[in-house]
Amino acid sequence: MQPYFRDAVRGDLAAIATIMRDEEPHDAAQAQTGPAAYERALDEIDRHEGSYLLVAEYGNRLGAAAHLVTFPIMHRGGGRQAEIVGVWCADAFRTTGLDAML
C-alpha cells in the first residue's frame, strides 16, 4: 500500500482537527478552536496563491497534514522558495515516517 498526498478539502477538516488537537495548545484560544475556525483557516489558505494545506492518506485514513507557503525569491535568478509552516502527524502514524514523506 502506498501513501497518497493531496490538497486538503473541507471533508478532511474533522480528521485534521483531531490530528492538530493531539499537539499541546500554545494558549487558551488555541485550546478552544472549533470547526468554524478550521473552515475559516482552510478558506483563507485556499484564497492565497502559494499557500497550501496538504494531507497524507494511508489505507484510506488521514495520517498527516502540512501547511506549506511558497513565495518568490529575488536572488539566484528568481524562482520560488517554500517554507513549511507546520507538520502534524496522527498518533497512529508517528513511527511510520508518513509526516516526513509529506
Sequence and secondary structure as in RCSB ss.txt:
>XXXX:A:sequence
MQPYFRDAVRGDLAAIATIMRDEEPHDAAQAQTGPAAYERALDEIDRHEGSYLLVAEYGNRLGAAAHLVTFPIMH
RGGGRQAEIVGVWCADAFRTTGLDAML
>XXXX:A:secstr
   EEEE  GGGHHHHHHHHHTS  SSHHHHT  HHHHHHHHHHHHHSTTEEEEEEEETTEEEEEEEEEEEE SS
TT  EEEEEEEEEE GGGTTTTHHHH 
